[in-house]
């Protein structure tokens, strides 16, 4: 399942495809719950929309939740924003409470998209509209629409960024004339197996990398290439760090070096970098090329200092805006705009989806992609510190 998989040519095209809604704030305020309408537009009429987010352990979900809260309240809705902290029973209970409070719609980024079937059936029985947010809700017909990014393309972009760092391709995958023959040692990481998006990322990346592995240009010295083996439970950096340390001990004790690491998320990338430093690698010549995702501020700093090569920027403001537009449309009895009606089969139905375009960020375009668009300031990047 590819989503929109037409290869983008050149970083300029990528930036254009990921055009920013400049008037929105990257880090809209708010805590874990909301309740007051803005004094502006009153389209929402004070109706309650529940926002169920998976965790506050990842910077991007805090930004997603805050952006949704602000944009809905700007349109006159009240909101109930809750974070499940990666606990399925907690998320189920939070959604049940939203239903009890009288929510007319739910925007759900699931901890586990397969674990909410019963509570979503309860929502459907009360004619509550459900929008899946960035993570597909599976095994249910209660989900109305899906707002996300082209996640197969995200995986391709992660792979192309690794190849770009190795001097093999441009950022859009175009081969570079006179590229080195290799072989290059690469290790693979995937996201959490209970997140449907993790398979999209991994499949997209392997669509790019597998031919080079087959040709011997890339070598997975550990032999670990199966998704279920390389998956990182709960997207935790500590889990990625532990696995990277194990790989270095078992597969690189002969003095050979890792040249690149496919990482699907910035938090994992930082854990991987820590393992490398603990095992004698130093930033500079010989430091592995490491990919990432989400443009977390500390990883942007890592890109500036050379500890991470790239990240994939998925603008939470744009995704929130799309989900809000979908919510308003369905509550008005209208059909929201979608651009994919074929690829997101959740096991019960093909969920009509809107896919936004991600942007590859490397050191050279941090300013244009992230600072000029108002997502981060240079001061925020400079001031980022590891927890």
C-alpha positions in Angstrom: 0.0 0.0 0.0 1.8 3.1 -1.2 -0.6 6.0 -0.8 0.7 8.8 -3.1 4.1 7.4 -4.1 5.1 9.6 -7.0 8.7 10.4 -6.4 9.3 14.1 -5.7 12.2 15.6 -7.7 14.4 17.9 -5.7 14.2 19.5 -2.3 12.6 22.6 -3.8 9.7 20.5 -4.9 9.5 18.8 -1.5 9.3 22.2 0.2 6.6 23.4 -2.1 4.6 20.2 -1.5 4.8 20.8 2.2 3.8 24.4 2.1 3.1 25.9 5.5 0.1 27.6 6.8 2.1 30.5 8.1 -0.6 32.0 10.3 -0.7 29.0 12.6 1.4 28.6 15.7 3.8 25.6 15.9 3.5 25.3 19.7 -0.1 26.4 20.4 -0.6 26.6 24.2 -2.8 24.5 26.4 -2.6 21.7 28.9 -4.1 18.3 28.8 -7.7 19.4 28.8 -9.6 22.3 27.2 -13.0 23.8 27.6 -13.4 27.4 26.6 -14.5 28.7 23.3 -12.7 31.6 21.6 -14.4 34.9 21.2 -13.8 34.7 17.4 -15.7 32.5 15.0 -18.7 30.7 16.4 -19.3 27.9 13.8 -18.9 25.3 16.5 -21.6 26.8 18.7 -19.9 25.5 21.8 -20.2 21.8 20.8 -17.7 19.4 22.3 -15.0 17.7 20.3 -12.9 15.1 22.0 -9.2 14.9 21.1 -7.5 11.6 22.1 -3.7 11.7 21.7 -1.4 8.7 22.5 1.3 10.2 24.6 3.2 13.3 25.8 6.5 11.4 25.7 7.0 12.6 22.1 7.2 16.3 21.4 5.2 16.1 18.2 2.1 14.7 19.9 2.0 17.6 22.3 2.2 20.0 19.3 -0.5 18.0 17.5 -2.9 18.2 20.5 -2.3 21.8 21.1 -2.8 22.7 17.4 -6.1 20.8 17.3 -7.3 22.4 20.5 -6.4 25.9 19.4 -7.9 25.6 15.9 -11.1 24.0 17.1 -11.6 26.6 19.8 -10.9 29.3 17.2 -14.0 28.0 15.4 -16.2 28.1 18.5 -16.0 24.4 19.7 -15.1 23.4 23.2 -12.5 20.7 23.5 -11.5 17.8 25.7 -7.8 17.1 25.0 -6.5 13.9 26.6 -3.2 12.0 26.5 -3.2 8.2 27.2 0.6 8.0 27.9 0.8 4.9 25.8 -1.7 3.0 27.8 -4.5 1.4 25.9 -7.0 1.1 28.9 -6.4 4.7 29.7 -7.2 5.8 26.1 -10.3 3.7 26.1 -11.4 5.2 29.4 -10.7 8.8 28.1 -12.8 8.2 25.0 -15.6 6.8 27.0 -15.6 9.9 29.2 -15.7 12.1 26.0 -18.7 10.2 24.9 -20.4 10.6 28.3 -19.7 14.3 28.2 -21.6 14.7 25.0 -18.9 15.0 22.4 -20.3 15.4 18.8 -17.0 14.3 17.2 -13.8 12.5 18.2 -10.4 13.1 16.7 -8.3 10.0 17.6 -4.6 9.4 17.4 -4.6 5.8 18.7 -2.0 4.2 20.9 -3.0 1.0 19.2 -5.3 1.4 16.2 -6.7 -2.1 16.7 -7.6 -1.8 20.3 -10.5 0.7 20.2 -13.1 -1.2 18.3 -15.7 -1.5 21.2 -15.5 2.1 22.4 -15.7 3.4 18.8 -18.8 1.2 18.2 -20.3 3.0 21.2 -19.5 6.3 19.6 -21.0 5.2 16.3 -24.2 4.1 18.1 -24.6 7.7 19.3 -23.9 9.2 15.8 -20.6 10.6 17.0 -18.3 11.3 14.1 -14.8 9.8 14.3 -11.7 11.1 12.5 -8.6 9.0 12.6 -5.6 11.3 13.1 -2.3 10.3 11.6 -2.7 6.6 12.8 -5.3 4.5 11.1 -8.1 3.0 13.2 -8.4 -0.6 12.1 -11.0 -3.4 12.4 -13.9 -1.0 12.7 -16.4 0.7 10.5 -17.0 3.5 13.0 -14.2 5.7 11.6 -15.5 8.2 9.1 -12.3 9.7 7.6 -8.5 9.7 8.0 -6.1 12.6 8.1 -2.4 11.8 7.7 0.7 12.2 5.7 1.9 10.0 2.8 3.6 7.6 5.2 5.0 5.3 2.5 6.7 8.4 1.0 8.0 9.3 4.5 9.7 5.9 4.5 11.1 6.5 1.1 12.4 9.9 2.1 14.1 8.4 5.1 15.9 5.9 2.9 16.8 8.6 0.3 18.3 10.7 3.1 20.5 7.9 4.2 21.6 7.3 0.6 22.2 11.0 0.2 24.4 11.0 3.2 26.4 8.1 1.8 26.8 10.0 -1.5 24.7 7.6 -3.5 21.6 9.6 -4.4 20.0 13.0 -4.3 17.5 13.6 -1.6 14.7 12.7 -4.0 16.4 9.3 -4.9 18.0 10.4 -8.1 21.3 8.4 -8.5 24.4 10.5 -8.3 26.9 10.1 -11.2 30.2 8.6 -10.0 28.7 7.5 -6.7 30.9 5.3 -4.5 30.4 1.5 -5.0 30.4 0.6 -1.4 29.8 -1.7 0.3 28.3 0.3 3.2 27.2 -1.3 6.5 23.7 -0.3 7.4 21.4 -1.3 10.3 17.7 -1.0 10.2 15.2 0.2 12.8 11.4 0.4 12.6 8.7 1.9 14.8 6.4 0.2 17.2 4.6 -2.9 15.9 1.3 -1.7 17.3 1.3 1.4 15.2 0.0 0.9 11.7 2.1 3.8 10.4 5.3 1.9 11.4 4.8 -0.6 8.6 4.2 2.1 6.0 7.4 3.8 7.0 9.4 0.6 6.9 7.9 -0.7 3.7 8.6 2.7 2.0 12.2 2.6 3.2 12.7 -1.0 2.1 11.2 -0.2 -1.3 14.3 2.0 -1.7 16.9 0.0 0.2 16.2 -3.6 -0.7 17.5 -3.3 -4.3 20.8 -1.9 -3.0 21.0 -4.6 -0.3 20.4 -7.3 -3.0 23.1 -5.7 -5.1 25.6 -5.7 -2.2 26.0 -1.9 -2.1 24.4 -2.0 1.3 25.2 -4.7 3.8 23.0 -5.4 6.9 25.8 -7.0 8.9 23.5 -8.1 11.7 21.2 -9.9 9.2 18.2 -8.3 10.9 15.9 -7.1 8.1 12.4 -8.4 9.2 10.0 -5.8 10.5 9.1 -7.8 13.6 12.7 -8.1 14.5 13.7 -4.5 13.9 10.6 -2.9 15.4 11.0 -0.7 18.5 8.3 -1.1 21.0 6.4 2.1 22.0 8.8 4.2 19.9 11.1 4.5 22.9 14.6 5.9 22.4 15.8 3.7 25.3 14.7 0.6 23.5 16.5 1.7 20.3 19.6 2.5 22.3 19.7 -0.9 23.9 19.2 -2.7 20.6 21.9 -0.6 18.9 24.3 -1.4 21.7 23.5 -5.1 21.2 24.1 -4.9 17.5 27.5 -3.2 18.0 28.5 -5.9 20.5 27.4 -8.9 18.4 28.0 -7.8 14.8 30.8 -5.2 14.9 33.2 -6.6 17.5 35.6 -7.5 14.6 36.5 -3.8 14.2 34.1 -3.1 11.3 32.1 0.0 11.4 28.4 1.0 10.9 28.2 3.5 8.1 24.5 4.2 8.3 21.4 3.6 10.4 17.8 3.8 9.1 15.8 5.3 11.9 12.1 6.1 11.5 11.8 8.7 14.4 14.0 11.4 16.0 13.6 10.0 19.5 15.0 6.6 18.3 17.8 8.5 16.3 19.0 10.1 19.5 19.0 6.8 21.4 21.0 5.3 18.5 23.5 8.2 18.6 24.0 7.7 22.3 24.8 4.0 21.8 27.3 4.9 19.1 29.0 7.4 21.3 29.1 4.9 24.2 30.9 2.5 21.8 33.7 4.8 20.7 32.2 6.5 17.7 32.8 10.3 17.5 30.9 12.9 15.5 32.9 13.8 12.4 34.6 11.7 9.7 33.3 8.1 10.1 30.2 9.0 12.1 27.2 7.0 10.6 24.5 8.6 8.6 21.3 8.6 10.7 17.8 9.4 9.4 14.8 10.5 11.5 11.3 11.9 11.5 9.2 14.7 13.2 11.7 17.5 13.2 11.9 17.5 17.0 13.9 20.5 18.2 16.7 18.6 19.8 17.2 16.5 16.7 17.2 19.6 14.6 20.1 20.7 16.8 21.7 17.3 16.2 21.5 17.9 12.5 23.2 21.2 12.9 26.0 19.5 14.9 26.3 16.5 12.7 25.0 13.9 15.1 21.9 13.2 12.9 21.9 13.6 9.1 18.2 14.3 8.4 14.7 14.3 9.6 11.3 14.2 7.9 9.2 17.2 8.7 5.5 16.6 9.1 3.9 19.9 9.9 1.5 19.3 12.8 -0.2 22.7 12.1 -1.2 21.5 8.6 -2.3 18.1 9.8 -4.4 19.7 12.5 -6.0 22.1 10.0 -7.0 19.2 7.8 -8.5 17.2 10.6 -10.4 20.3 11.8 -11.7 20.9 8.2 -12.8 17.2 8.1 -14.6 17.5 11.5 -16.4 20.7 10.5 -17.5 19.2 7.2 -19.0 16.0 8.6 -20.8 17.9 11.4 -22.3 20.1 8.7 -23.4 17.0 6.8 -20.9 17.6 4.0 -18.2 15.3 2.5 -14.7 16.4 3.4 -12.1 16.8 0.8 -10.0 13.6 0.4 -7.2 12.6 -2.0 -6.9 8.9 -1.4 -9.8 6.4 -1.5 -7.9 3.2 -2.3 -5.0 2.5 0.0 -6.1 2.7 3.6 -8.1 -0.5 4.1 -8.6 -0.9 7.8 -9.8 -4.5 7.6 -13.5 -3.6 7.5 -13.6 -0.7 5.0 -11.4 1.5 2.9 -11.2 4.7 4.9 -11.4 7.9 2.8 -8.2 9.8 3.5 -6.4 13.0 3.0 -2.6 12.6 2.7 -0.3 15.6 3.2 3.2 15.8 1.8 6.2 15.5 4.1 9.4 17.5 3.7 13.0 16.2 4.0 15.1 18.4 6.2 18.9 18.3 6.2 21.4 20.9 7.5 21.3 23.0 4.4 17.5 23.7 4.5 16.8 24.0 8.2 16.3 27.7 7.8 13.9 27.6 4.9 11.9 24.5 6.1 11.6 25.1 9.8 12.7 28.7 10.8 11.3 30.8 7.9 8.0 28.9 8.3 7.8 29.7 12.0 7.9 26.1 13.2 11.0 26.7 15.3 13.1 29.7 16.0 16.9 29.6 15.9 16.9 30.4 19.6 14.7 27.4 20.3 17.0 25.1 18.4 20.1 26.5 20.0 18.5 26.2 23.5 17.3 22.6 23.0 18.7 20.2 25.7 18.4 16.5 26.1 16.2 15.4 29.0 
